[in-house]
Amino acid sequence: MLSQRFIQDFGLAVRQLREARNWSQEQLAAQSNLNRSYVGEIERGKVAPSLVTLHKLALALLISASELLIHAEHIHTLRQSQLQHLVAIAG
């Protein structure tokens, strides 16, 4: 379950970085040499990209692979914190 959440958070990170550049999924796919529908699946958290795909996306977004993962980890940490806060309130 936790792994699936991180995959979704990674997809959100890709989407946020793509949108920050005002790119469509088609533009990111072209820049990263990936299929547009695959980029969509990544952004929706439906697939776990390989290290090669991570590298392609990072190059296309003009950041390092580690920066892309850090962005995803930041999103993941924020969501976990929010979830813990909600559980404490409901508890």
A tleap script that builds the chain and sets N, CA, C and O, in Angstrom:
source leaprc.protein.ff14SB
mol = sequence {
  NMET LEU SER GLN ARG PHE ILE GLN ASP PHE
  GLY LEU ALA VAL ARG GLN LEU ARG GLU ALA
  ARG ASN TRP SER GLN GLU GLN LEU ALA ALA
  GLN SER ASN LEU ASN ARG SER TYR VAL GLY
  GLU ILE GLU ARG GLY LYS VAL ALA PRO SER
  LEU VAL THR LEU HIE LYS LEU ALA LEU ALA
  LEU LEU ILE SER ALA SER GLU LEU LEU ILE
  HIE ALA GLU HIE ILE HIE THR LEU ARG GLN
  SER GLN LEU GLN HIE LEU VAL ALA ILE ALA
  CGLY
}
set mol.1.N position { 0.825 -1.200 0.000 }
set mol.1.CA position { 0.000 0.000 0.000 }
set mol.1.C position { 0.866 1.259 0.000 }
set mol.1.O position { 0.615 2.199 -0.754 }
set mol.2.N position { 1.886 1.262 0.856 }
set mol.2.CA position { 2.774 2.410 0.928 }
set mol.2.C position { 3.509 2.613 -0.390 }
set mol.2.O position { 3.694 3.746 -0.832 }
set mol.3.N position { 3.933 1.508 -1.023 }
set mol.3.CA position { 4.622 1.607 -2.314 }
set mol.3.C position { 3.709 2.215 -3.367 }
set mol.3.O position { 4.141 3.062 -4.149 }
set mol.4.N position { 2.459 1.793 -3.393 }
set mol.4.CA position { 1.509 2.334 -4.366 }
set mol.4.C position { 1.305 3.827 -4.147 }
set mol.4.O position { 1.185 4.585 -5.110 }
set mol.5.N position { 1.267 4.247 -2.909 }
set mol.5.CA position { 1.120 5.683 -2.627 }
set mol.5.C position { 2.315 6.468 -3.156 }
set mol.5.O position { 2.151 7.562 -3.696 }
set mol.6.N position { 3.526 5.910 -3.003 }
set mol.6.CA position { 4.697 6.611 -3.509 }
set mol.6.C position { 4.670 6.677 -5.034 }
set mol.6.O position { 5.071 7.686 -5.615 }
set mol.7.N position { 4.210 5.631 -5.679 }
set mol.7.CA position { 4.084 5.643 -7.146 }
set mol.7.C position { 3.124 6.753 -7.565 }
set mol.7.O position { 3.380 7.464 -8.536 }
set mol.8.N position { 2.026 6.901 -6.836 }
set mol.8.CA position { 1.075 7.975 -7.136 }
set mol.8.C position { 1.705 9.340 -6.885 }
set mol.8.O position { 1.496 10.274 -7.660 }
set mol.9.N position { 2.466 9.459 -5.819 }
set mol.9.CA position { 3.125 10.726 -5.502 }
set mol.9.C position { 4.201 11.061 -6.533 }
set mol.9.O position { 4.398 12.228 -6.873 }
set mol.10.N position { 4.894 10.040 -7.028 }
set mol.10.CA position { 5.871 10.257 -8.092 }
set mol.10.C position { 5.158 10.794 -9.335 }
set mol.10.O position { 5.634 11.732 -9.975 }
set mol.11.N position { 4.028 10.201 -9.667 }
set mol.11.CA position { 3.256 10.674 -10.814 }
set mol.11.C position { 2.813 12.115 -10.655 }
set mol.11.O position { 2.848 12.894 -11.608 }
set mol.12.N position { 2.396 12.469 -9.444 }
set mol.12.CA position { 2.000 13.848 -9.173 }
set mol.12.C position { 3.194 14.785 -9.330 }
set mol.12.O position { 3.052 15.893 -9.847 }
set mol.13.N position { 4.361 14.348 -8.889 }
set mol.13.CA position { 5.569 15.159 -9.043 }
set mol.13.C position { 5.868 15.414 -10.517 }
set mol.13.O position { 6.189 16.538 -10.904 }
set mol.14.N position { 5.763 14.382 -11.329 }
set mol.14.CA position { 5.995 14.534 -12.770 }
set mol.14.C position { 4.993 15.527 -13.341 }
set mol.14.O position { 5.358 16.419 -14.108 }
set mol.15.N position { 3.736 15.370 -12.966 }
set mol.15.CA position { 2.697 16.268 -13.482 }
set mol.15.C position { 2.963 17.717 -13.071 }
set mol.15.O position { 2.881 18.623 -13.901 }
set mol.16.N position { 3.282 17.936 -11.791 }
set mol.16.CA position { 3.547 19.296 -11.319 }
set mol.16.C position { 4.710 19.932 -12.066 }
set mol.16.O position { 4.634 21.096 -12.460 }
set mol.17.N position { 5.775 19.183 -12.260 }
set mol.17.CA position { 6.941 19.711 -12.958 }
set mol.17.C position { 6.638 19.976 -14.429 }
set mol.17.O position { 7.115 20.957 -15.000 }
set mol.18.N position { 5.846 19.099 -15.038 }
set mol.18.CA position { 5.438 19.300 -16.435 }
set mol.18.C position { 4.579 20.555 -16.552 }
set mol.18.O position { 4.806 21.388 -17.430 }
set mol.19.N position { 3.609 20.688 -15.683 }
set mol.19.CA position { 2.708 21.843 -15.734 }
set mol.19.C position { 3.440 23.143 -15.411 }
set mol.19.O position { 3.074 24.198 -15.928 }
set mol.20.N position { 4.468 23.082 -14.564 }
set mol.20.CA position { 5.259 24.275 -14.252 }
set mol.20.C position { 5.969 24.803 -15.498 }
set mol.20.O position { 6.309 25.984 -15.576 }
set mol.21.N position { 6.186 23.924 -16.461 }
set mol.21.CA position { 6.810 24.311 -17.728 }
set mol.21.C position { 5.770 24.609 -18.816 }
set mol.21.O position { 6.113 24.881 -19.967 }
set mol.22.N position { 4.497 24.551 -18.424 }
set mol.22.CA position { 3.387 24.754 -19.370 }
set mol.22.C position { 3.457 23.801 -20.556 }
set mol.22.O position { 3.170 24.181 -21.691 }
set mol.23.N position { 3.843 22.559 -20.277 }
set mol.23.CA position { 3.913 21.529 -21.306 }
set mol.23.C position { 2.685 20.637 -21.228 }
set mol.23.O position { 2.133 20.402 -20.153 }
set mol.24.N position { 2.275 20.154 -22.371 }
set mol.24.CA position { 1.250 19.113 -22.423 }
set mol.24.C position { 1.933 17.761 -22.194 }
set mol.24.O position { 3.159 17.656 -22.231 }
set mol.25.N position { 1.131 16.751 -21.964 }
set mol.25.CA position { 1.699 15.410 -21.865 }
set mol.25.C position { 2.402 15.028 -23.165 }
set mol.25.O position { 3.423 14.342 -23.152 }
set mol.26.N position { 1.849 15.475 -24.274 }
set mol.26.CA position { 2.455 15.187 -25.574 }
set mol.26.C position { 3.851 15.793 -25.663 }
set mol.26.O position { 4.775 15.160 -26.174 }
set mol.27.N position { 4.002 17.011 -25.169 }
set mol.27.CA position { 5.316 17.663 -25.209 }
set mol.27.C position { 6.323 16.936 -24.327 }
set mol.27.O position { 7.464 16.720 -24.735 }
set mol.28.N position { 5.905 16.557 -23.114 }
set mol.28.CA position { 6.807 15.816 -22.236 }
set mol.28.C position { 7.167 14.473 -22.861 }
set mol.28.O position { 8.323 14.054 -22.818 }
set mol.29.N position { 6.189 13.807 -23.433 }
set mol.29.CA position { 6.451 12.516 -24.072 }
set mol.29.C position { 7.465 12.666 -25.199 }
set mol.29.O position { 8.382 11.853 -25.320 }
set mol.30.N position { 7.312 13.685 -26.015 }
set mol.30.CA position { 8.245 13.909 -27.120 }
set mol.30.C position { 9.642 14.219 -26.599 }
set mol.30.O position { 10.630 13.695 -27.113 }
set mol.31.N position { 9.728 15.070 -25.580 }
set mol.31.CA position { 11.023 15.456 -25.025 }
set mol.31.C position { 11.740 14.279 -24.350 }
set mol.31.O position { 12.970 14.221 -24.325 }
set mol.32.N position { 10.961 13.353 -23.809 }
set mol.32.CA position { 11.542 12.223 -23.082 }
set mol.32.C position { 11.581 10.939 -23.909 }
set mol.32.O position { 12.038 9.899 -23.433 }
set mol.33.N position { 11.102 11.018 -25.139 }
set mol.33.CA position { 11.068 9.849 -26.028 }
set mol.33.C position { 10.248 8.707 -25.424 }
set mol.33.O position { 10.646 7.543 -25.454 }
set mol.34.N position { 9.089 9.082 -24.873 }
set mol.34.CA position { 8.156 8.112 -24.303 }
set mol.34.C position { 6.810 8.265 -24.990 }
set mol.34.O position { 6.529 9.296 -25.601 }
set mol.35.N position { 5.987 7.246 -24.890 }
set mol.35.CA position { 4.640 7.286 -25.434 }
set mol.35.C position { 3.766 8.182 -24.565 }
set mol.35.O position { 3.856 8.124 -23.338 }
set mol.36.N position { 2.923 9.009 -25.176 }
set mol.36.CA position { 2.070 9.925 -24.427 }
set mol.36.C position { 1.160 9.197 -23.456 }
set mol.36.O position { 0.962 9.659 -22.332 }
set mol.37.N position { 0.607 8.076 -23.866 }
set mol.37.CA position { -0.294 7.353 -22.963 }
set mol.37.C position { 0.477 6.793 -21.760 }
set mol.37.O position { -0.073 6.686 -20.664 }
set mol.38.N position { 1.733 6.442 -21.966 }
set mol.38.CA position { 2.560 5.960 -20.855 }
set mol.38.C position { 2.846 7.097 -19.875 }
set mol.38.O position { 2.818 6.884 -18.663 }
set mol.39.N position { 3.116 8.287 -20.378 }
set mol.39.CA position { 3.314 9.456 -19.516 }
set mol.39.C position { 2.052 9.686 -18.686 }
set mol.39.O position { 2.136 9.975 -17.492 }
set mol.40.N position { 0.887 9.558 -19.316 }
set mol.40.CA position { -0.378 9.706 -18.588 }
set mol.40.C position { -0.535 8.667 -17.494 }
set mol.40.O position { -1.003 8.983 -16.400 }
set mol.41.N position { -0.147 7.424 -17.779 }
set mol.41.CA position { -0.229 6.369 -16.770 }
set mol.41.C position { 0.715 6.660 -15.596 }
set mol.41.O position { 0.372 6.417 -14.439 }
set mol.42.N position { 1.896 7.178 -15.907 }
set mol.42.CA position { 2.841 7.546 -14.845 }
set mol.42.C position { 2.228 8.639 -13.980 }
set mol.42.O position { 2.230 8.542 -12.753 }
set mol.43.N position { 1.702 9.682 -14.622 }
set mol.43.CA position { 1.132 10.811 -13.866 }
set mol.43.C position { -0.058 10.392 -13.009 }
set mol.43.O position { -0.287 10.968 -11.946 }
set mol.44.N position { -0.807 9.407 -13.457 }
set mol.44.CA position { -1.963 8.929 -12.682 }
set mol.44.C position { -1.570 7.885 -11.640 }
set mol.44.O position { -2.422 7.405 -10.893 }
set mol.45.N position { -0.287 7.532 -11.586 }
set mol.45.CA position { 0.180 6.553 -10.613 }
set mol.45.C position { -0.245 5.144 -10.925 }
set mol.45.O position { -0.346 4.314 -10.021 }
set mol.46.N position { -0.498 4.852 -12.184 }
set mol.46.CA position { -0.946 3.518 -12.590 }
set mol.46.C position { 0.212 2.572 -12.857 }
set mol.46.O position { 0.033 1.355 -12.824 }
set mol.47.N position { 1.407 3.115 -13.124 }
set mol.47.CA position { 2.579 2.292 -13.406 }
set mol.47.C position { 3.769 2.814 -12.614 }
set mol.47.O position { 3.842 3.998 -12.285 }
set mol.48.N position { 4.693 1.919 -12.315 }
set mol.48.CA position { 5.942 2.290 -11.649 }
set mol.48.C position { 7.020 2.348 -12.727 }
set mol.48.O position { 7.399 1.315 -13.279 }
set mol.49.N position { 7.515 3.540 -13.029 }
set mol.49.CA position { 8.500 3.657 -14.099 }
set mol.49.C position { 9.841 3.021 -13.724 }
set mol.49.O position { 10.210 2.951 -12.551 }
set mol.50.N position { 10.545 2.569 -14.732 }
set mol.50.CA position { 11.876 2.006 -14.522 }
set mol.50.C position { 12.878 3.129 -14.264 }
set mol.50.O position { 12.558 4.309 -14.411 }
set mol.51.N position { 14.074 2.751 -13.883 }
set mol.51.CA position { 15.134 3.742 -13.696 }
set mol.51.C position { 15.465 4.452 -15.000 }
set mol.51.O position { 15.787 5.640 -14.998 }
set mol.52.N position { 15.388 3.734 -16.109 }
set mol.52.CA position { 15.650 4.347 -17.414 }
set mol.52.C position { 14.593 5.407 -17.703 }
set mol.52.O position { 14.921 6.490 -18.189 }
set mol.53.N position { 13.331 5.108 -17.409 }
set mol.53.CA position { 12.253 6.071 -17.615 }
set mol.53.C position { 12.410 7.267 -16.687 }
set mol.53.O position { 12.209 8.407 -17.105 }
set mol.54.N position { 12.765 7.019 -15.440 }
set mol.54.CA position { 13.053 8.106 -14.495 }
set mol.54.C position { 14.112 9.034 -15.072 }
set mol.54.O position { 13.973 10.256 -15.026 }
set mol.55.N position { 15.161 8.448 -15.609 }
set mol.55.CA position { 16.250 9.238 -16.189 }
set mol.55.C position { 15.770 10.043 -17.395 }
set mol.55.O position { 16.123 11.214 -17.537 }
set mol.56.N position { 14.973 9.427 -18.261 }
set mol.56.CA position { 14.441 10.128 -19.439 }
set mol.56.C position { 13.565 11.304 -19.045 }
set mol.56.O position { 13.669 12.387 -19.620 }
set mol.57.N position { 12.701 11.086 -18.061 }
set mol.57.CA position { 11.820 12.162 -17.603 }
set mol.57.C position { 12.624 13.308 -16.998 }
set mol.57.O position { 12.359 14.477 -17.279 }
set mol.58.N position { 13.598 12.971 -16.172 }
set mol.58.CA position { 14.413 13.999 -15.530 }
set mol.58.C position { 15.173 14.819 -16.575 }
set mol.58.O position { 15.214 16.046 -16.489 }
set mol.59.N position { 15.768 14.154 -17.552 }
set mol.59.CA position { 16.482 14.879 -18.611 }
set mol.59.C position { 15.541 15.814 -19.354 }
set mol.59.O position { 15.886 16.961 -19.635 }
set mol.60.N position { 14.354 15.317 -19.670 }
set mol.60.CA position { 13.388 16.138 -20.392 }
set mol.60.C position { 12.971 17.351 -19.575 }
set mol.60.O position { 12.759 18.432 -20.125 }
set mol.61.N position { 12.854 17.174 -18.262 }
set mol.61.CA position { 12.432 18.257 -17.372 }
set mol.61.C position { 13.601 19.143 -16.932 }
set mol.61.O position { 13.424 20.085 -16.160 }
set mol.62.N position { 14.790 18.826 -17.434 }
set mol.62.CA position { 16.004 19.605 -17.164 }
set mol.62.C position { 16.381 19.624 -15.685 }
set mol.62.O position { 16.839 20.637 -15.156 }
set mol.63.N position { 16.176 18.478 -15.030 }
set mol.63.CA position { 16.585 18.301 -13.643 }
set mol.63.C position { 17.280 16.950 -13.538 }
set mol.63.O position { 17.233 16.144 -14.468 }
set mol.64.N position { 17.917 16.712 -12.415 }
set mol.64.CA position { 18.544 15.406 -12.211 }
set mol.64.C position { 17.487 14.393 -11.756 }
set mol.64.O position { 16.415 14.758 -11.273 }
set mol.65.N position { 17.818 13.131 -11.925 }
set mol.65.CA position { 16.914 12.079 -11.458 }
set mol.65.C position { 16.714 12.195 -9.947 }
set mol.65.O position { 15.615 11.967 -9.441 }
set mol.66.N position { 17.777 12.548 -9.235 }
set mol.66.CA position { 17.646 12.683 -7.777 }
set mol.66.C position { 16.710 13.830 -7.417 }
set mol.66.O position { 15.950 13.722 -6.454 }
set mol.67.N position { 16.751 14.924 -8.171 }
set mol.67.CA position { 15.840 16.047 -7.898 }
set mol.67.C position { 14.385 15.633 -8.125 }
set mol.67.O position { 13.497 16.033 -7.373 }
set mol.68.N position { 14.149 14.842 -9.154 }
set mol.68.CA position { 12.798 14.357 -9.426 }
set mol.68.C position { 12.322 13.469 -8.285 }
set mol.68.O position { 11.184 13.593 -7.833 }
set mol.69.N position { 13.182 12.582 -7.823 }
set mol.69.CA position { 12.812 11.726 -6.697 }
set mol.69.C position { 12.613 12.524 -5.413 }
set mol.69.O position { 11.718 12.218 -4.625 }
set mol.70.N position { 13.432 13.534 -5.201 }
set mol.70.CA position { 13.272 14.389 -4.011 }
set mol.70.C position { 11.925 15.105 -4.049 }
set mol.70.O position { 11.251 15.222 -3.026 }
set mol.71.N position { 11.537 15.581 -5.224 }
set mol.71.CA position { 10.232 16.243 -5.358 }
set mol.71.C position { 9.109 15.252 -5.018 }
set mol.71.O position { 8.161 15.599 -4.313 }
set mol.72.N position { 9.222 14.036 -5.519 }
set mol.72.CA position { 8.219 13.011 -5.225 }
set mol.72.C position { 8.214 12.678 -3.733 }
set mol.72.O position { 7.149 12.513 -3.139 }
set mol.73.N position { 9.379 12.581 -3.135 }
set mol.73.CA position { 9.478 12.279 -1.707 }
set mol.73.C position { 8.865 13.396 -0.869 }
set mol.73.O position { 8.227 13.130 0.149 }
set mol.74.N position { 9.055 14.631 -1.288 }
set mol.74.CA position { 8.464 15.772 -0.576 }
set mol.74.C position { 6.931 15.673 -0.603 }
set mol.74.O position { 6.277 15.862 0.422 }
set mol.75.N position { 6.376 15.381 -1.755 }
set mol.75.CA position { 4.926 15.203 -1.872 }
set mol.75.C position { 4.469 14.065 -0.972 }
set mol.75.O position { 3.467 14.180 -0.265 }
set mol.76.N position { 5.209 12.970 -1.005 }
set mol.76.CA position { 4.859 11.791 -0.218 }
set mol.76.C position { 4.873 12.110 1.281 }
set mol.76.O position { 3.967 11.713 2.015 }
set mol.77.N position { 5.900 12.826 1.725 }
set mol.77.CA position { 6.014 13.199 3.137 }
set mol.77.C position { 4.865 14.101 3.565 }
set mol.77.O position { 4.296 13.924 4.642 }
set mol.78.N position { 4.526 15.071 2.714 }
set mol.78.CA position { 3.403 15.960 3.031 }
set mol.78.C position { 2.100 15.177 3.156 }
set mol.78.O position { 1.326 15.397 4.087 }
set mol.79.N position { 1.861 14.269 2.222 }
set mol.79.CA position { 0.618 13.476 2.278 }
set mol.79.C position { 0.575 12.604 3.520 }
set mol.79.O position { -0.473 12.486 4.155 }
set mol.80.N position { 1.696 11.991 3.877 }
set mol.80.CA position { 1.740 11.145 5.071 }
set mol.80.C position { 1.463 11.975 6.321 }
set mol.80.O position { 0.745 11.537 7.220 }
set mol.81.N position { 2.034 13.172 6.372 }
set mol.81.CA position { 1.816 14.060 7.490 }
set mol.81.C position { 0.346 14.465 7.607 }
set mol.81.O position { -0.224 14.476 8.698 }
set mol.82.N position { -0.246 14.794 6.477 }
set mol.82.CA position { -1.668 15.170 6.469 }
set mol.82.C position { -2.540 13.998 6.910 }
set mol.82.O position { -3.501 14.183 7.657 }
set mol.83.N position { -2.208 12.798 6.450 }
set mol.83.CA position { -2.972 11.614 6.829 }
set mol.83.C position { -2.867 11.364 8.336 }
set mol.83.O position { -3.868 11.068 8.988 }
set mol.84.N position { -1.672 11.480 8.880 }
set mol.84.CA position { -1.484 11.291 10.320 }
set mol.84.C position { -2.272 12.332 11.109 }
set mol.84.O position { -2.851 12.024 12.151 }
set mol.85.N position { -2.291 13.551 10.612 }
set mol.85.CA position { -3.036 14.625 11.285 }
set mol.85.C position { -4.541 14.310 11.276 }
set mol.85.O position { -5.220 14.494 12.285 }
set mol.86.N position { -5.047 13.845 10.153 }
set mol.86.CA position { -6.463 13.508 10.067 }
set mol.86.C position { -6.825 12.339 10.977 }
set mol.86.O position { -7.892 12.334 11.592 }
set mol.87.N position { -5.940 11.352 11.064 }
set mol.87.CA position { -6.182 10.204 11.931 }
set mol.87.C position { -6.192 10.661 13.386 }
set mol.87.O position { -7.008 10.192 14.180 }
set mol.88.N position { -5.295 11.566 13.734 }
set mol.88.CA position { -5.255 12.079 15.114 }
set mol.88.C position { -6.529 12.847 15.452 }
set mol.88.O position { -7.045 12.735 16.564 }
set mol.89.N position { -7.033 13.619 14.507 }
set mol.89.CA position { -8.265 14.371 14.737 }
set mol.89.C position { -9.446 13.433 14.903 }
set mol.89.O position { -10.294 13.627 15.774 }
set mol.90.N position { -9.492 12.399 14.043 }
set mol.90.CA position { -10.612 11.449 14.078 }
set mol.90.C position { -10.522 10.511 15.273 }
set mol.90.O position { -11.534 9.984 15.736 }
set mol.91.N position { -9.285 10.303 15.779 }
set mol.91.CA position { -9.010 9.335 16.821 }
set mol.91.C position { -9.707 9.545 18.090 }
set mol.91.O position { -9.529 8.768 19.028 }
savepdb mol mol.pdb
quit
